[in-house]
Amino acid sequence: MECCFKNNTKKLIGHSDYVTSLAALSDGTLASGSKDKTIIIWDTTTRIKIKSLKYKVAVNLITTLSDGNLAIYNHEVETWNVSNEKLITTLPFDKFVASLAFFSDRLAIGTYKNITI
């Protein structure tokens, strides 16, 4: 994909285990979730770690919400305020979640053969 990759690719180093999910934030930063139980917010221009959010378990999926916060999945879907690092809401989910996406004013949750919005 010629449109998306440049010759000057950069590595962002900071996680101690597999990176499982990436989400572009509305302010131009990047969030990365990992099996190491952290979400790191990156300045992709300078490659500097802006902050590291400690999570209770390995992070499987993250997506950006319209207000700039994150939805995180690992056995339940939670929304987190990125600025103050506080939990906003928790949605228990009894099925395996394979994907998360935010559109308009709704969170879409992809599970085995189904999508919940």
N, C-alpha and C positions, 0 to 999 in steps of 0.2 A: 504494500500500500504506500505508494510514493507520497501521497498527500499527508500522511500522518507521522512519518519518521524522517528525522533529519540526520545528517552525517555527524552532528555533534551530540549524540545521545549521552545522557548522564546517569550515573548510578546514585541512588539515594540509600545510604547505608545507615542502619539504625536498629533494625529488628534482629532478634536472636533466633527466630524460627521462621517458618514459611509465611510469606505474605499471602493472604487468602482473598483480599478484596481491596479495591481502590475506588475512591469517590472524589470527583472534582467538586470543590466548594465554590460558592458564589463569589467569594472574594479573590479567586484565582489561585488559592492554595490547593493542595492535594492531601487527602486523608488516606492512610493505609492501615488496614486491619491485619492482625497476624495471630498465628497460633501461640505466640509468646505472651498473649493476654494484654496487648497494648494496641492503641490506635495512635499513630503519629500524624501530626499535622505538619506538612512540609511547605517551605517556600521553594518552588521548583526552579526559580531563576537562580537563586544563590545556592541551592541544594542544602539549605540549613533547616534543621529540625526546629520548628517553632514551639511545639509542645508535644508531650507524650501523655496520653490519657491512659491510666491504669484501668483495666477491665477485670471482672471477676473470673472469667473463663476465657478460653481461646475464642477469638473473634472469627466467625465464619463468613458473614456478609455485612457490608455497610452500603448505604446509599445516602445521598444528600437530599434533604427536604427543602422546600421553597423558602423557608425562613433561615436557611444556612445551617441548621442543625443536622444531626445524623440519626438515621434509623439503623440499629444494629441487631443482628440475629445470632443467637446461639441458644437454642431450645425455647426461646421466647423472643418476641420482637419488642425492642425498647427504643424510645426516642431520647436523645441526649442533647443538652445544650453544650455546644462546643466551647463557647466563651467561658462559662463558669464551671464546666465539667460536672454538671448536675443532671441526674435522671429526671426526665419530664413525665413519661408515661411508660407503662408496661402492658403488653398484650400477650397473655399466655397463648401459645399455639401448640396444639397437640399433634401436628404433622411435621414431617421434615420439610424445611423451607429450602428451596434450591436457588431462589433468586428474589431480590427486592428491587423495586423501581418506584420512583415518585413521579407523578404527572398531575398537572393541574393542582387540585387540592386533595389528592388521594394517594395512599400508599398501596401499591399492588404487591401481593405476596404470591410467589409461584411455588406450588407444591407438586407432588407427584400427580400428573394429569389434570391439575386444577390451578386456577388463578383466583385469588380472593382480592376484591377491591372494596 
